[in-house]
């Protein structure tokens, strides 16, 4: 069974928060990372997926806790160093984040994260896939035009776009996902 990782920052940490996640996710692995962060490795049931927005709202409303909650799929952790992400989790406003929103918030609020993020993405993707993302941006998110300008078949471009999401969890078919690449590599 697949797992998603939930990183929850709460200062000071509440025991009730750990108990809540233990009750919600049978078979989940919960560990502390540092003094103020919980890491929940939550099983994903494809027949009954959890709505993490609702989970965040529950924690905020029922427990009156203001947390920063980052939800990532496992392939993201192959790209981004967990320690780097957790170093900056306390520095973003309380809220629910998926990787794209979290990275955009980091780029905007913590400019010193740009170089490490850029390095990690480049190391994972290589120059060919980074160029693919930037070509898609240059073509206003039109894969056919991007392929034509780079002298490749449209299906090759689409394959590369899908590979980027497979390797990083970043969907460059969305404005937020593509913005990560333009913010990192064009500024």
C-alpha positions in Angstrom: 0.0 0.0 0.0 1.3 3.5 -0.8 1.9 6.1 1.9 1.8 9.8 2.0 4.0 11.8 4.3 2.5 14.5 6.5 4.8 17.0 8.1 3.1 18.9 10.9 4.7 21.9 12.7 3.2 22.9 15.9 4.8 25.1 18.5 4.6 24.0 21.3 3.7 20.4 20.2 0.5 19.0 21.6 0.2 15.4 22.7 -3.4 15.5 21.5 -2.2 16.1 17.9 -0.1 12.9 18.0 -3.0 11.0 19.5 -5.4 12.3 16.8 -3.1 11.1 14.0 -2.7 7.7 15.7 -6.4 7.3 15.8 -7.1 8.5 12.3 -4.4 6.5 10.5 -4.4 2.9 11.6 -1.0 1.5 10.8 0.5 4.9 10.4 4.1 5.5 11.5 4.4 8.7 13.6 7.7 10.1 14.7 9.0 13.4 16.0 11.5 15.3 14.0 13.1 18.0 16.2 11.2 19.5 19.1 8.2 20.9 17.2 7.5 18.6 14.1 5.6 15.4 13.7 6.1 13.2 10.7 3.1 11.0 9.9 3.6 8.2 7.3 0.0 7.7 6.4 -1.3 4.7 4.4 -3.3 5.7 1.3 -6.4 3.7 0.5 -7.2 4.3 -3.2 -10.8 3.3 -2.5 -11.2 5.8 0.3 -8.7 8.7 -0.2 -8.6 11.2 2.7 -9.2 14.8 2.0 -6.2 16.5 3.7 -7.9 19.9 3.5 -10.7 18.6 5.7 -8.2 17.1 8.1 -6.4 20.4 8.4 -9.7 22.2 9.0 -10.6 19.6 11.7 -7.3 20.1 13.5 -7.7 23.9 13.3 -11.4 24.0 14.4 -11.7 21.2 16.9 -8.3 21.6 18.6 -7.9 25.3 18.0 -4.3 24.6 16.8 -2.6 26.7 14.2 -0.3 24.3 12.4 1.7 24.2 9.2 0.9 20.9 7.5 2.9 19.8 4.5 1.6 16.7 2.6 4.0 15.0 0.2 3.9 11.9 -1.9 6.9 9.6 -1.6 8.6 10.5 -4.9 9.0 14.1 -3.6 11.3 12.9 -0.9 13.6 11.4 -3.5 14.0 14.9 -4.9 14.0 17.2 -1.9 16.0 16.7 1.2 13.7 16.1 4.2 15.9 18.2 6.5 15.8 21.2 4.0 12.0 21.0 3.9 11.7 20.7 7.7 14.1 23.5 8.3 11.7 25.9 6.5 8.4 24.4 7.6 8.3 26.6 10.7 9.0 29.7 8.6 5.8 29.5 6.5 2.5 30.7 7.8 0.1 28.2 9.4 -1.8 26.4 6.7 -2.2 23.3 4.6 0.5 22.9 1.9 1.1 20.5 -0.9 4.6 20.5 -2.4 3.9 23.1 -5.1 2.3 25.6 -2.7 5.0 25.0 -0.1 7.9 25.6 -2.6 6.3 28.7 -4.0 5.9 30.1 -0.5 9.5 29.3 0.3 10.8 30.9 -2.8 8.8 34.1 -2.0 9.4 34.3 1.7 12.9 32.7 2.0 15.0 33.7 -1.0 18.0 31.8 0.5 16.2 28.6 -0.3 16.4 29.2 -4.1 19.9 27.8 -4.6 19.5 24.6 -2.6 16.1 23.9 -4.2 17.5 24.7 -7.7 20.4 22.3 -7.1 18.2 19.5 -5.8 15.8 19.8 -8.8 18.7 19.9 -11.3 20.3 16.9 -9.7 17.1 14.9 -9.9 15.9 16.0 -13.4 19.1 16.8 -15.3 19.4 19.6 -17.9 17.0 17.9 -20.4 14.0 17.9 -18.1 14.7 21.3 -16.7 14.8 22.7 -20.2 11.5 20.9 -21.0 9.8 22.8 -18.1 11.3 26.1 -19.2 10.3 25.4 -22.8 6.7 24.8 -21.7 6.8 28.1 -19.8 8.1 29.9 -22.9 5.3 28.4 -25.0 2.6 29.6 -22.5 1.9 26.0 -21.3 1.2 24.8 -24.8 3.0 21.5 -25.2 2.6 21.4 -29.0 4.3 24.8 -29.5 7.0 23.9 -26.9 7.8 20.7 -28.9 7.9 22.5 -32.2 10.3 25.1 -30.9 12.6 22.4 -29.6 12.4 20.2 -32.7 10.8 17.2 -31.0 7.6 15.3 -31.4 4.7 16.4 -29.2 4.5 13.0 -27.6 8.1 13.3 -26.6 7.3 16.6 -24.9 4.3 15.1 -23.1 6.4 12.2 -22.0 9.0 14.5 -20.5 6.4 16.6 -18.8 5.0 13.4 -17.2 8.5 12.3 -16.2 9.0 15.6 -14.3 5.9 14.9 -12.2 6.8 11.3 -11.7 10.3 12.3 -10.4 9.4 15.3 -8.3 5.6 15.3 -7.6 5.5 18.8 -9.2 2.8 19.1 -11.9 4.1 21.5 -14.5 0.8 21.4 -16.3 -0.5 23.7 -13.6 0.5 27.3 -13.2 1.8 26.7 -9.7 4.0 23.9 -10.7 5.4 25.6 -13.7 5.9 28.8 -11.7 8.4 26.9 -9.4 10.7 26.3 -12.4 10.4 29.9 -13.7 11.0 31.4 -10.3 14.1 29.1 -9.7 15.7 29.2 -13.1 14.7 32.6 -14.5 15.4 34.9 -11.5 
